[in-house]
Amino acid sequence: MRRKLSFGDVIFNSVNYSLMAAFAIICILPFYYIFINTISDNTLSARGMIILTPRGIHFDNYSQILQISGLWNAITVSVARTVFGSLLTILGTTFLGYALSKQELWMRKIWYRFVIVTMYFNAGIIPWYINMKNLHLTNNFLAYIIPGIISPFSLVLFKTYVESIPASLEESADLDGAGYLTKYIFLILPLAKPIVATLIVFSAVGQWNSFTDTLFLMTNAKLFPLQYMLYQYLNESNALADSLRQAAVSGEQVNLSALLTPSSVKMTVTMVVVLPILCIYPFFQKYFVNGIMIGAVKG
């Protein structure tokens, strides 16, 4: 039976829904603003005249940006580091988290603290660079993957989640002769889908958005990810806009409203970079809240 709402309940729900709606609008508005500027008349956009609705709609900005030399290679690098980096991070972090949840592991507390301390202290950029260079990870695609195989924050979440699973389940598997690896693959991972999906989101977003490692370690343009190209384009938007405009003007028919400006270059490249992760996130959202709450609270 549905309970009749009191006047106080109605007021609370109204205020709550209003605040949540306002917060959602605040989150969505920057993406909406950038998007309508990428499909509007570039001259009007450069003057700041596109605020709430697009004007002079066209999609030439995207077709011109996608023709930039090296862009598709950068997309391939970003996708590859996101997929392989996230996969290895999940495998390494969950396996270590499961191992550290076992009381019988030799020096378990020391190994656990050894990993966790890296969340609070690091050697700094120069020792990190020297270490990466000595490991021959400069101009090497593995530099995007190997350092992130173990994520201390994700390890804490997964270890806490595993410890919340009833011990009787593993004891039943032990009676059937299952070893640690068998229990990890066929028992723990299936039960830990919510937290694993959450960790995939964390890892994928981190890999997709990362570019500082490229800044320090890579000089080979074939290893530049999409985010690093965005960083370059934002710094060189004037020169890039001029070169693309010259290429467009060389045609017989010229649409002046579609000629790229520095601001349109920045906004269009930003949308190209952000859209993929925005499209993937909703598929993991249903696991996100459940996974982060269960993995963060022990009880």
N, C-alpha and C positions, 0 to 999 in steps of 0.2 A: 504493500500500500504506500502511496506517495504521501509524504508529510506536507501539510499545508504550510507554505512559507509565511513567516511572520514579517512584519514591517521592517524589522532590523535585518532579516535575511535578504529581503529585496534590496535594501540600501547597500548592504555589503556586496552582494552579487553585482549590482550595477557599478559600484565603484571599482570592484575587482576587474570586471570585464572591460571597463573603460580604460583602466591603467594598462591592462595587458594589450588591448588594441592599440593604445598610444605607443607602447613600447615596441610592438610589432611594426608599426608605421615608421618609427624612428630607425629601426634596423633595416627596413626595406627601402626607405626613401633614398639613401645614397646610391644604391644600385640602380634604382629607377631613374634617378637624375642622370647618372652616367650613361645609361642605356638610351634615353630619349635624346641625349646630346649626340650620341654616335649615329643616330638615324635621321637627324635633323639637318637643315641647311647649315653648312660649316661656317659660313660667314656670320650668321645669326648666333651660332653657338659660341664663336670666338668673341663676340661682343657681349656675351652673358645674357642674351635675350631669350634663351630657352630655359624655362623654370619648371612648369608643371605639365605642359603638353608639347609634343613634338610639332615642328613646323617645317614644311618642305621635306617630307619624308623621302629618304632614299637609303639604299644599303651599299652604296659604292665604297664607303669607308672600309667595310669588312673585306670586300673583294680585293681592294688595293693593299690592305695590310697583309692579307694571306699570300700575296705575291712577293713579299719581302724575302730577299735572299737569306737562306739559313733558317727561316722560321719553322718549316716542317721538320727539319733535323732537330731543332730545339724542342719541338713538341714531342718527338720520338724519345729524346733523352729524358724529358720530364716524365713521360708516361712510364718509361722503363725503370727509372729510379723509384717512382712511386709504387709500381707493382712489385718489383723485386725487393726493394727496400722494405716495404710494408710486410711482405710475406716472410722475409728472413727475420725481421724484428718480432713478428708475432711468434714464429717458431722458437727463436732463441729466448725471448722473454718469458713465454709461457712455460717452456721446458725448465728453465732455471727457476721460475717461480714455483713450479710444482715440486722440484727437487728441494728447494729451501723450505717447503712446507712440511717436509718429513723430519720428524724428531730424530730418526736414526742416522741422519746425514752427519758425517764427521765434521766437526767444527762449524756446524750450521750457523750459529749466531755470528761468528767471526766473518764468514763469507757474506752473510746478509748485510752486516754493517759495512763491510768493505765496498759493497755495491752502492749502498744508500749514501755513504759519505760523499760520493761524487755528485749528488744532487746539490750539495752545499759548497763544495770547494772544487776549484779547477786550477790547473797550473798557469793558465793564461794563453794568449794567442801565440806568442813566440815559441814557448816549449811545445805547444800543440803542433805548430807548423813544422818544427824540427823533427818531432816524432813522426808526423805523416811523411815527411821527406825521407827519413831513414827507412821507413817501411815501403818506400817506392810507390806511394799513393798519390804523388803529384802527376797530373795529366793521366789519371787512371780512373776509369769509371767506378772501380771498386771503392774509391774514396767516398762515394755517395752512399754506400751500403754498409761496409764493414763497421765504421764507428757507431752506427745506430742499431746494431743487432741486439744489444741489450739496452733497454730503456728503464732506468731505475724507477721512475714514477709509475710506468705501466707494470713493472714487476711487483710493486707494492700492491696495486689494485688486484692483480691476478692472484698473488699469494694469499691475500685476505679472502678473496672469493673462494679459493680452493679450501681454505681452512674452515669455511662455513658449510662445506659439503659434509653430510653425516659420515662419520668414519665407518659405519656399518656397511656402506656401499662398497668401500675398498676391501673391507674384511671379507665380504661375500666373494669378491673377485679373487682374493688371496686363496680362498678355499677351492676355487676352480683352477688354481695353478697359474693365475695371471701374474706376470712380472710388472716391474715399474713402467717399462715402455708400453706394454699392452694396456695397462690401466690408464696411462696418460693419453694414448691415442683413442681408445674405444670407450673410456668411461669419463675421464675428466674433461676433455675437449668438447664432447657432445653436451655435457651438462653446463659447460661454461660459455655457451653461445652468446648470451647477452654481453658478458664482459669482453669476450674476444671481438665482437662487432664494435664495441666501444673503443677498444685498443686499435682496431683497424682504422677507425675514423681519426684518432689522434695521430697515428703514424702516417697515414696517407696525406692528411692536411699538412703535417710538418714537412714531409718530403716534397710535396708539390710546391709549397711556398718558400722552400729554402734556396738561397742563392749565395750566402756569405762564404760557404765552403768553395764555391766556384771562384769567387773573387780572390781567394788566397791560393788555391791549389791548381787552378786550370789556366793554361794559356792556349790550349788547342781549341779552336772554335767549334770543332765537331763534338766537343763534350759540354758545350754551353747549354744549360736548360732554359726553358721558356722564361722563368722568373728572372734569370740573369739578363736575357735579352730585353725584357721589360725594363730592367734597371738601366741598361744602356740606352734604350729608346727614350726613356724619360729624361735622361741627361742630354740626349742629342736629338730631341724632337724637332728643333728648328731645321737642322740639316736634313733630317729624314723627311720632313714634310716638303722641303724644297725639292729633293730628289724625286719624290713620288709625284709631286705636282708637275714637274718637268716631263716625267714619263707620261702623265695623263694628257698634258697639253700637246704632246707630239701627235696625238690622234687627230682625225679630221673634225669630229664633233666634240665640243668641250662643254660640260655642264659645270658652270662656275660655282654653283652651290655645293657641288660634290668634291671640289678640289680640297685636298687635305690641308689643314692648318696644324700648328704645333699642339693646340689643345685637343683637336680631333684625333691626332695620333696618340696622345696620351690616353684619352678615354677609350678609344677603340682597342688598343693593345691591352688595357686593363680589363675590358670585358672579355676579350679572347682568353686571357689568363684565368679569370675568375669563374667563368661559366662552367667549365668541366667539373670543378669541385662542388659547385652549387647544384649541379644535376645529380651528382652521386650521393650527396649527403642525405637527401630525404629517404633513400632506401635503407639507411642504417639508423634513422632517427628513432624508430620504434624500439630498438635495442638500447639506444644511447642512455636515456634516463634510468632505466631499470638496471643496466649494467654498471653505471657509475655509482649508483646508490648502494647496490649490493656489494660491489668491490671495495667501497670506501668504508663501510661500517661492518665491524665484526660483532657477531652476536647470535 
